[in-house]
């Protein structure tokens, strides 16, 4: 009886809050209050639309509060579930029915885990107040040791999610949202992107003034670090714009003093402090603006050569959707395309989560991941689902430049040990993936024999830095490619 009464009191408070929100002109996706909704394969087929060139499937509908994603070398999909304090593992679709073959809890008893990162033989997890890591065996998708926190004491009030990615410089990058809607933070690590070494040492602030940059990724085209950012609340339906920022070291991006292109925030507009005005003037504006309250979260640049021509190098952004607009907006995935002059064009990529004249919500996209075959996975914390989009269009083949082959090869006095059969197989991989297109002109392959053995070079392909795609080769393919590259260099 006691627990029934407590439940009724809590339920009444929740319902009262929902009605208060509605009466205030706010349009909350109400099922979020009671834990989300379910989506069926029929709803996915009938209601959701994907961009031309992609086939959409409901990969799973059984991951409540599915947030961040990571893909192992074997193609398993890791999913963080903050409300359950766990990370789940989904095995890929090997029987061809379009669904995950199995699902299990990989690790639990965590404090609101959000960001996931696979680096070398570690699984990194960004909890709400810490960063931890655990040895991970990619061959059988098992934890190979004890989970240890390498960073602790992170504040997690307000925007509590933490996201973790590895940069091309070998450092790990960690985002931390603000503690409030608009305020001056006492902890400089709030509303920032930080940087740390893979062992957790040397944690430093990298960029500030970022209210809630949940997602970020590096462009394979220009190498830039691009981050989404959620603007403040309570300035009406159409202000302020949500942002995409090009993140640079030691730069300030406006919050809380300004939004958009250095527009002073009304909470500080009457402040005569010259320091604030100087900070606004020196702040960097966004490189792209999303509609207000669309809540851009995950961003992922598409790297696989299997993507249709128009999408290779484009970025996908998950718009989680509004909760504080009188009319709902967002609730879709968009693609961003850069032209030669750097101008960004936004297109719808996956939509249909908002229906009935923008009153009903069936899903809220969160994070995006891409495997080596070009399959795109999108998490949905509202429906507890993950969607898979597979390229259906035949990628346009880029004509290879003729590979330089001396008529009389110069054989070194001490050639590195190679396997002729493996080297031939590696050469086939090198040609079929158009590797020469970049490496002959932009990133010459030189000095490999001084830096790598066959095994260490094969291991390198697991987490290559941008702009090199990660192809998810098998162990045999990685070694074959390593054999070819080392023997090829020896003959040049």
N, C-alpha and C positions, 0 to 999 in steps of 0.2 A: 504493500500500500504506500509506503514511504517513497519508494522509487517511482511508482506510478505518478504520485503527486509532483515529484521533482520533474519528471518528464513533461507533464502537462504544463507546468510553469514555464519551462524552457521553450516548449513548442508554442505557447501563447506569446512569449516574448518575441520569438522569431517571426510569427505571423504578424504581430503588431508592427515590427520593424519593416516588414515587407509592405504593409498597407501605408505606413508613414512615408516610405520611399515613393510609392505610387502617387500618393496625394501631393508630394512635393514636386511632381513633374519628372521623376526619375523612372527609368524603365529598366528594371532589373530582370535578368533571365531567372525567373523565380525558382526553377528546379535546382539552381545552384545552391539555394538556401537549404534544400533537403538532400543535397549530395549528388545532384546531377540527374541525367536522364539516360535512357537506353536508346540505341539506334539499331535498326534492323538492316539486313542486306537489302530488303525491298525498298526501304527508305533511302538507302545509299544509291541504289539503282535509279529510283524514280525522282529523287529530289536534288541530288548533288550532280554537278557538272564539272568536268575537268577540261583543261585546255586541249585543243586539237593536237593529236599526236601522242596522247596518253590514255591508258586503260586504267580505270579506277576499280579497286576492290576493297572490301572491308576485311582487313587482315586479322583483326580480333576486336571483339566487343566486350572483353572480360578483363580490363585493366582499369579499375576505378581510380580516378584522379591521376590519369597518365600524364606525366609532364615531360621531362627531358629524355632524349634518346641517344644511344651510342651503338655502333655496330662493330662486332668483333671481326677478327680476321677470317673466321669461319662463316660469317654471315648471320650469326645470332644477334638478336636485337635486345638491348638492355633498355629498361624503362624505369624511371624513378617515379615513386608514388609517395609524395610527401606526407599526405594525411595518414597513410598506413605505416610510415616510417621504414619503407623497404624499397629495394630495387628488385624488379622481376626480370627474368630472362625468357625470351620467346625464341623458339627454334624456327629457322626459315621454312618456307613452303617447299618441301622436296617431293610431295606427292601430287603436286599440280592442281590442288583444289582452291588455291588462292588464299588460304588461311594459314596462320601459324600452326605448325605441326604439334607443338606442345608448349606448355608454360609452367614455370616454377619460380619460387622465390629464391633469389640468389643470395641476398643478405638482408637482414632485418635489424630491429632495435636501433634505428638511427633517428636523429633529430631532424625531422622534416628535410630529408635528402632531396636535392633538386638537380644541380648540375652534375653531369657524368662525363668522364674523359678516360679513354684508353690510350695510354702512352707507354711504349716499350712493353714490359710484362707487368704493368700495374693498372689497376682500375682505381681512378681517383673519383671521389664523391664529395660534392660541395653540400654539406649540411647547412642548416640555417645559421649556425653559430660556429662552424668549424669546417676545415677541409681535412679529409682523411684519404688513405690509400690502402689497398690490399693487393698482394700478389695475385695475378690472374693467369690461369693456364688457358690459352686460346685453343689448344688442341681438343680439349674436352669441356671447355666452358665451365671450369670449376675454380673456386677460390683455392689458392695454393699456399695460404698462410693466414696470419692474423691481421685483422683490420687495425690500423693505427692512425690516430689523428696527428697531422703534421703542422696544422695551424689551429689554434684555439682562441677563444675569447672574442669572436666576432659578434657584434651587436645584431639582434634580429627582431627588434620591434618594427612596426610599420611594414615597409616593403622588405620582407624577410628572405626572399629567394636569393640564392647565390648561384652564379653560373661560371663554369670553368672551361677554358679552352687552351690548347697549346699553340703558341705563336711560332712563326718560321724562324725566330731567333733562338728557339729552344727553351724559352721561359714559359711558365704558365701564367695565364691571365684570368683574373677573378673579378667579377662585377658584384657590387653591393648597392642596393637601392637605398632611398632615403628613409628616415624614420617617420616622416610626416608628409603632409600635402605641400606646405610651403613653410620653411623655417630655416634658420641658420644652424647648421649642424655643429655640435661640439666635438663629435668624433669625425675627423677628416676622412676616415675610411668610408663613411656613408656617402651615398650619391657619387660613387667613383668607380673607376676600373683600376685594379691594382695588378701588380706583377710580382711573381715569386719564382724561385728555383724549384725544380721538380722534387727536391727533398724537403720543401717547405721553408727554406731559409730565404733571407733577404727580401721579405715582404715589403714592397714599396708602392706608394701611390703613383699611378701612371697618368691618369687624367681625372679631372673633377668637373663639378657642375652638371652631372648626369643624373637626373632625378631617379630614373629606374631603367637602366639599360640591361634588360633581361637577356637579350640575344646579341651576339657579335661574331663576326667571321672575317677572314682575310680574302680579298679578291684575288683570284688566280690570274687576273689580267694586269692589275697595277700594283698588287701586293699590299694595298691599303687595308687598314683595319676599320671595318664599318660596323656600327652598333646602332640598334634601335633604341628609342627612348620614349617613355610614356610621359606626356605633359601633365600639368597640374589639373585639379578639379575645381568646379564651382565658378567657372567664368562663362557659363552658358553652353548651349549645344555646339557651338562652332569655334570655340577658343579654349585653350590654345591648340595649335597643330601638334600632333605627335611627330616625332623626328627620326631621321636617319642621319647619323653623324659620322664623319670621317675622323677617326680618333688619332690624335698626335700626342707624343710624349709631352707632359708638363703643360698641357693646354687646358683652358677653362671653357665650359660649354653653356654657361648662362644661369642655370638653376642655382638658387631660388630667385635671383634678381631679375632675370629676363627670360623670355621664351621666343621661339621662332628666330627671326632675323634681328636679334638684339632689341626686341620689344620689351620695355620695362614692365615688370610685373606690378599690378595695381597695389599689392601689399607693400611695395617698397617705393612706389612712384613719388611719394611725398617726402621720402628720406633725402635729406640734403648732404649726406655723407659723401664727400668727393671720391672716396675710395670705391664706393659702390658704382658710381658713374664710370670710373676708370675701368673697373672690372667688366662692366657691360660692354664698354667700347672695345675692350681687348678680347672679349669672348668670341669663340668661333661659331658661326651660324650653321644650321643643318645643311647638308647637301641635297636633301629631299624632305618634303613634308607630306605626312599622311593626314587624312581627315581627323579632326579632333575626336578624342576618346575612342579611336579605333583600337587602341592598345596593341601596338606591334610588339610581339615577343620574339620568337625564334627567327633567325635569319640564317640561310645556308646558301653559299654559292655552289652552283652545279658544276662538277668537274669531270664527270664521266664522259668519254667520247661517244658513249651510246646515246646520249641525249640528242633530240632533234636539233638541227643546226641553229635555230633561233634561240635555243635555251642554253647551249653550252656557254658557260661564263656568266649567265644571268644569276640573279639572287632571288630566292624564294623567301617571302616574309609571311609569318602567320599573324593575322590580325585577330586577336582574341575576342574582340568585340566590346562594345560600350556597356556600361551599367548605369552611367549618370548622364544620359541624354533622354529627352522626352520621347524621341523616336530612336529606336535601336539602329546601330550602324556598325560596320566591320563584319565580323563573323565570317571570314573567308581567308584564303591564301592568295597572295598576289605575287607576281613576278616583276622584278626590276631589271631594266635593260639599259645599258650604257651605250651611247653612240660614240663616234670617233672624237667628238668635241667634249665628251664627259657629261652630256645632258642625260638625265635619267627619265625613262618612261615607265609608267606603272600600268600593268595589265592584270586582269583577273586570271587566276590559275586554277583554283578550286573553290567553287561557290555553291550556294543553295542551302546553307545552314540557317538562313534567315528566311522565313516564309510568312504567309498570311498578312500581307501588307506591312512587313517588317515588325510583326508583333510576336511571332513564335520562333523560338530558338531550338535547334536540334543538335548543335555542336559548337564547340569553341576551340579552334586550332591553337596549338601551343608551340611545338618544336618540330624541326624538320631534319631528317638524316638521309643520306644517299649512299647506297652501296656501290661496289665496283662494277656492277652490271647495269647501273643506271636506274635501279628501282629507288623510288622516293617514298620514304615513310613519314607520316604526319601524325602526331599525337593529338588527342582531344580529351581534355580533362573533364569536360561536361558530360560527354557520352561514355567516358571510360573506354575509348576506342583508339585503334590505330588504323590508318588507311594506307594502302599501298598504291602508288601510281607507277605504272611501267611504260617505258617508251614503246610505241607501236610503229612509229615512222622509221624508215630506214635512214640512219644518219648519212649525211652527205660526206662522201670520202674526199679527203684532201690529198691531192697528188703529191707523192713524196719527191723530195729533191733527190737527185742521184747520189747515192752514197759514195764517198771517196774511197776508192780501192786502188792502191798503188799497183802498177803493172808488175813491179818487182818488189815484193814485200821485204821489208828490212826486219830480219829475225834477231831478237836480242840474244845476247850471249847466254843468259839464264832466263828462259821464258817461264812465266808462272805456270804452275801445274793446272791443267785444264782437262776437261772431258770433252772430246770432240762431238759426241752425240748430244750432250747437254748444250754445248755451244751452238750447235745448229738449231736446236729447239729454241734457245734464247734469241737467236737472230730472227727467227720467225715471229716471236713475240714482239721484238723491237720494231719490226717492220709493220706488223698488223696493227699496232697501237700508235703508229705515226710518230714514234719517238724522235726520229731524225728531224722532224719539222722544227722542233724547239732546240734540240741539243746541238745541231750543226750551226745554228745561227745565234741563239741567245745564251745558251748554257753549255758551252763546250765540255765534253767529257775528257778531262785531262787529269793526270796524276792519281788515277784511281788505285793503281797498284801500290802506291806509296801509303795510301790511307786505309785500304780495305783488303780483307781476305774474302774468299768466296762466301763464307758464312756471314761475316759482318755486313757485306754488301747486300746479301739476300735479306738480312734482318732490316736493313735500311728501308726497304720497300714497304714495310708495314706502316710506317708513319712518315712518309716523305713530306718535306715542307712545300708549301705552295711556291710556284704554280703547278708543280707536278701532281697529277691526280693520284689517288690511292686506288689501285686496281683490284685489291683483294686476291692476289695470285695465290695459288697453292704453294706448299713448301717446295715441290719439285719445280714449279714454274719460276719461283724466285731464284732458286739456285741455278737453273738453266740460264736465266737472264744475267745473273752475276757472272757465270762462266763466260758468256758471250762478251759482256762488256770488258772484262779483264783481258780476255784473249784478243779482242778487237783492238784495245789500246796498245797491247804489246806488239801488234803487227803494223801499227801506224808509224 
